[in-house]
Each structure stands twice: as structure tokens, then as C-alpha cells.
């Protein structure tokens, strides 16, 4: 179990092959409405992609709490050897803390650096 900067919680399967991520309703709506349709098409056309596969998005209603919990089940791609990758990007649906200093030119970035999408 761990938490991200956004306040989401991440839960990993015992073998670390899968992860569950908590989401707000707004994040779930954005993922389902805007991200998943083109993502699905991309996965069909690019079956050898290293993008994490999303296996499902779930709504869990709690008996004694009126607020549902939204979860995304995905493949944990951190098992892929970083030597096989030219660049690693941390893709987000959020703009919180997503900028990179302009003085960091592409030539100065280490191969192991996780780049941001904005």
C-alpha cells in the first residue's frame, strides 16, 4: 500500500503484478469518458506497447458510508526492465505538480529519469 501526491492510494497484489488505485468520481469520469476510448483503440492497434493495461474500473459502495469508492485495476509495469526503454513518462489526468523546469534540456536528462507529460 502507498499513496500518491494526489491523495490516491495504491494497493499491489502479493506478486506485485497488479495494482489497484483509488480515484475520485471526477477522475473516474474523465478516465471512462475521455481516456479509455482512444486508449482501447491504441492497445488494439499496438499490441506490443509498454503502456500499462487497465483491466477494469469499479465502484464499491460501502454499507455504512454514503460515499462510494472508485478503483482502477491495472497492470504494474514496473516489472519491465528499464534497460529496454528509451524514455519513461508518468502520464496523469491531473495538472497538479506536472511541470518540469525548462532549463532541463533533453540532452541533460538521465535515461533513468521519469519524465512528466506536461
N, C-alpha and C positions, 0 to 999 in steps of 0.2 A: 504494500500500500504506500502511496506517496501522493503529494498534492502539487499542482502546478501553480504558476503565478496568477492564473485566472481564478483560482479558488476551486477548480475541479479536482476531484480525487481520481486516482488511477489505481486499479487493482489488477494484479497479474496472476495468471494461472500458476500452479505449482511448478510446471516445467518452463514458465516464462514465455511460452509460445503465443499466448493470447493476452489481451488486456481489455479491461472494462474501464470506461471513462464516464464520469458523471457529467451531465450537461444541463444547462438551463433550458427552459422551454423555447426561448428565443434562439439559442444555439441549435437546438434540435430542429426547429422550423427552418432555419437557414440551411442546415445540412440537408434536410429532406427535400426542400423546395428548390434550392439553388445549386448545391454542390453535387448531390448524388446522381441526378440525371446525366450530366456530362461525364462525371467520374465513371459511372457504369459503362457508358459508351466507350470511354478511353480504355477501360480494362478489357472490354471485348476486342477492341482493335489492337491492343498492345499486351498480349498475354504474358510476355516476359518482363513486364515492368517491375520495378522495385518499390512502387507505391504500395503502402500497406493496404491489404484487403479489409474492407468493412463488411462484417458478416451480418450485422443487424443493429437496429436502433429500437430500444424498448422503453416502455412507460411502466413503472412499477407504482401501484397505488398502495399506500400504507394504511393499515387498519385504523390506527389512532392518530394519524396526521393527515390533514386535508391536502397537503402539498404532495403531488406525485414526484417521483424521482425519474429522470430520464437517463438512460445508459446507452452507450455505444460499445459494441463488441467488435474488436478489430484484431488483426494480426500484429504481433510485436515484431517489427522489422529490425530491431537492434541485434538480432541474431545473425544478420548478414555481415560478412566480413567487410570492414571499411576499406580494405585494400582493393576491393572490387569496384569501388565507387569513385567517380571523378569529383563530385561535389555532393554535399548533404544539405538539404533545405528543411527548415522547420516550418511547415505550412500551417497557417492559422486562419480561422474565420474572424479573428479579433484583431484590432489595430493597437491594443494595449502593449506598450513597450516593444514595438516591432521595428523601430528604425535602427539603422546601422550608421556609424559615423562615416561621413563622406570621405574623410582622409584615408580610410582603409581601401586602397585600390585592390583590384583583383589579383595583381601580382604579389601583394603583400600578405595574402590570406593563406594560412597553413591548410594543407589538404584535410586535416582532421577537424577543422573549424566547421561548426554547424551554422549555416547561413540562414538569414531571415528572409521572408518572402516580400517584404516591403522595403 
